[in-house]
Amino acid sequence: MHRNDIGTVEILLVEDNPGDVRLTKEGLKGSRIPHHITVVGDGVEAMAYLKREDDYRDAPRPDIILLDLNLPRKDGREVLAEIKGNPDLRRIPVIVLTSSKAEQDIINAYDLHANCYIRKPINLNEFTQMLQNFEQFWMAMVTLPVD
């Protein structure tokens, strides 16, 4: 069964930059695919959300995670390692969405089993185009696992 045929795509955006959060929400606002974006601002909060702890006991399981690498409290590399090391979470696709162009970050992300590594464009038009490509591929073409 194609995940996108049965309802809203739940997206967890793990991002501490309010400008990037706003751009991401705006960029996906006109999406043809029904979706809901939840935003958490650091790695500790991301893991609490994913494990349904504290304020997140009733949180929906995300279908896709957009993960920045440079986060406060627990960085994205640690979050990625924890997600992919957890049998209950590892099937959730994790798209690293970061400004880092460091080759070592790219290698490390894939070594930690990231599903995709995307550099955040600096230009607003390129950022919008990147989000349209994300929507077309990850939300329309890819068959997501049903939990």
Secondary structure as GFF3:
##gff-version 3
##sequence-region A 1 147
A	DSSP	three_ten_helix	3	5	.	.	.	ID=ss1
A	DSSP	beta_strand	9	14	.	.	.	ID=ss2
A	DSSP	alpha_helix	18	29	.	.	.	ID=ss3
A	DSSP	beta_strand	35	40	.	.	.	ID=ss4
A	DSSP	alpha_helix	43	50	.	.	.	ID=ss5
A	DSSP	three_ten_helix	54	56	.	.	.	ID=ss6
A	DSSP	beta_strand	64	67	.	.	.	ID=ss7
A	DSSP	alpha_helix	76	84	.	.	.	ID=ss8
A	DSSP	beta_strand	94	98	.	.	.	ID=ss9
A	DSSP	alpha_helix	103	111	.	.	.	ID=ss10
A	DSSP	beta_strand	116	119	.	.	.	ID=ss11
A	DSSP	alpha_helix	124	134	.	.	.	ID=ss12
A	DSSP	pi_helix	135	141	.	.	.	ID=ss13
###
